[in-house]
Amino acid sequence: MTRILIIEDEKAIRMALEDDFMAEGFQVDSANSGTAGLQKGSEPNYDIILLDIMLPEMDGFEVLKELRKRNVRTPIIMLTAKSLEIDKILGLEFGVDDYVTKPFSPRELQARVKAVLRRVNEKPKISSEKQISFGKIMVDFQKYECFKEGKKITLTTLEFDLLKFLIDKKGNIVDRDQIMNEVWGADVFVAPRTVDTHILNLRKKIEDNPAQPEWIIGVRGRGYKFLSS
């Protein structure tokens, strides 16, 4: 049974989410504050976490940062009521696996959760190689580990899957629609700027100079291309 932790301080929303996910067969736990959510989320008991931003005691950004500091790799979807927070969410150094803006429908949120879980649980689709190296980077897609000059780099699950897709299509231009359908899933709506922001974040982690990328190249008006080593 899939285990989900809901960190949400608004009682009506929290209870509605609990009911919705229990009806879908999830094992549900919840917390109504940032500190309580951090305590529960630090335990290896969950397959995915829903994290509201506006929380008492610690806001969602602080909870996310502390969870990642503690090396908690559980996929996280952030919930926000403010469109102005979206850029901040996407630009987070530690990264989130997805975000949903309020108000949202139960169907939309469940689709996002299932899409993230699908990405996490799917077996790697890139050739038969478990490890791929290019330049100073070594990636192990089986273990979801990435190293640059021997130093471990923290990538989110989504960033691994994005990199995996680009490498799989190396030498070919892929447009944003292809990336959205293959990485996020055809049943999940993703804004094109979300793709661009994740590409930028990935460049910051693997490129020596993100402003002049060596590996993930933008092709004006068409999309992106991963250059062969």
Phi, psi and omega in degrees: 000134181285133184254128182234138175250126180251116179252101187208128184272338180283115189301316183297317179293316182299314181293322179295319178294319178303312181297316182298315184282329174295322178296334178272003176092011178278152167270119192248136169229159183212164176216148185249013177209165180296317183292320178294321178294321178297317181298313181289317183294339179286344180274144182280052187253357192232150177268337180199152181234133169260123188234112176286152179277314184275095182233150174286155176075306174220133178279172185299326179296318179294320179297314179302312182300317182290323178298316181291326175299326180277008178065032174278116184258010178304132177302140183231131172248126181266143179250128182223144177259357185240122180296334180293340181277348186298314179299322179294320179299311183294332183270002182299134180300321184278341174076148172236161183276336176187172174216155178224135180265141175276147354284147179230157177271150177305323181296317180296313182296318179297323178296319179295315180299314182294326178294317178295315180296324178297317179298319183292321188269344180293146175285148179305141182256358186272110175040201179258000183280130176278328181238139178229135179240142172209129183056235181269003187256138170233128181238131174250104184281344175285317183266355185054055177232145180224136181230141174238117186051040177084352180263130184292135177249137179271114174245144174285166177303318180296319179295322175299314183290326176295314178296319179300316180295316180296319179294320180299330181257020188308138181086348180248145176279130175241133181273173185296323179298318177298316180297314180299316183292321185276326184268312180274326183111144184292340183269005182241129178280130178227130178288143180306324181294336176296318177299312182300319182293320178292324175298315179299315179297320179294319176301318181301331184270329186249341182269147174291321179226095183303332179288336177229072188296145180262333188248309181261104188256134174274136177246109188308127177077359184234320180147224185226159179216134173266124182278137178291145178278000000 
